Amino acid sequence: MIAALTLLLVFQLAGEVIARGLGLPVPGPVIGMALLFLALLLRGGPSDNLRQTAGNLLQHLSLLFIPAGTGIVLYGELIAAEWLPLAAALVGSTFLAIVVTALVLNALVKRRKADEGAQP
């Protein structure tokens, strides 16, 4: 488990170094996640150790929201002052996520039907 957590943190660190070094407007952990994804694609998938560690992290995912909740309490006045842009971003991103999910699902259903039709 320690090795898998170290691997996850190394990729996050690499993402942070790339984001800050190149001045990218993308968060370092997102870049690190993309690098990890590429590494897993090249390797052929995650190891059992990494899979188990990721499962354990997901079981305790709610603990990772504590800092966000603290930020909301700490910056409540700022959030109240900027509620309109925040609400617009929330509604817009939710709508975009639903549209993209629907399009991907539609494409996958069509692909599956085509694959089933091509099988003898």
C-alpha positions, 0 to 999 in steps of 0.5 A, a space after each residue: 500500500 505504501 508503494 502505491 501511495 508513493 506512486 500516486 504522490 509521485 505522479 501528483 508531484 510531477 504534475 505540480 512541477 510541470 504546471 508550475 514550471 511551464 506556468 500552465 493554467 491547469 492544476 498540477 494534480 490534474 496533469 499528474 492524473 493524466 500522466 498516471 493514466 498514460 503510464 497505466 495505458 502503456 503498462 497495460 493497467 494497474 497492479 493489484 496493489 494500486 487497484 486495492 489502494 485506490 479502492 481503499 482511498 475511494 472508501 474514505 473519499 468523504 474525508 477528503 471533502 473536509 478541507 473544501 467544507 472548511 474553505 466554504 465556512 472560512 470564505 463564506 463572505 466572499 462566496 456570498 459576494 460572488 454567488 452569481 458567477 459561482 452559480 453560473 459556473 456550477 449550472 454550466 458545468 453540470 449541464 456540460 457534464 450531462 451533455 458530454 455523458 449523454 453523447 459518450 453513452 450514445 456513441 458507446 451504445 451505437 458501437 456495442 450494437 454495431 459490434 453485436 451485429 457484426 458477430 456471426 
